[in-house]
Amino acid sequence: MKVKTLIFPEVNKFEISELTLGQIGKEDIKVRTIISAISPKQKDGF
């Protein structure tokens, strides 16, 4: 399965790429994210 990914290789830079995932096993789950947000004020993680 091919999916689009958003990667942050360094601060203030991002890349959109395609990733190939393996088959989903019987103990795996598949999650589809519809909307996600990143706080612009969160600088140092959690």
C-alpha positions in Angstrom: 0.0 0.0 0.0 1.4 3.4 -0.9 0.6 6.4 1.4 1.6 10.1 1.3 3.7 11.2 4.2 4.8 14.6 5.6 8.4 14.6 6.9 10.2 17.3 8.8 13.9 16.7 8.1 14.9 19.9 10.0 13.5 23.0 11.7 11.2 25.0 9.3 11.6 22.5 6.5 9.2 19.8 5.3 8.9 17.3 2.5 5.9 15.5 1.1 6.8 12.0 -0.1 5.3 8.6 -0.8 5.9 5.6 1.4 5.2 2.0 0.6 3.8 0.0 3.6 3.8 -3.7 4.0 0.7 -5.9 4.4 -1.4 -5.3 7.5 -1.1 -8.2 9.9 -3.8 -9.7 12.1 -2.5 -7.8 15.1 -2.2 -4.4 13.2 -4.7 -1.7 12.8 -5.2 0.8 9.9 -5.9 4.4 10.8 -6.8 7.2 8.4 -6.1 10.7 9.5 -8.5 13.3 7.9 -7.3 16.4 9.7 -4.3 17.1 11.8 -2.8 20.3 13.2 0.5 21.5 14.6 0.6 24.4 17.0 2.9 27.1 15.6 3.7 28.1 19.3 4.9 24.6 20.3 8.7 24.7 19.8 10.2 22.0 22.0 7.8 19.1 21.8 5.5 18.1 24.6 
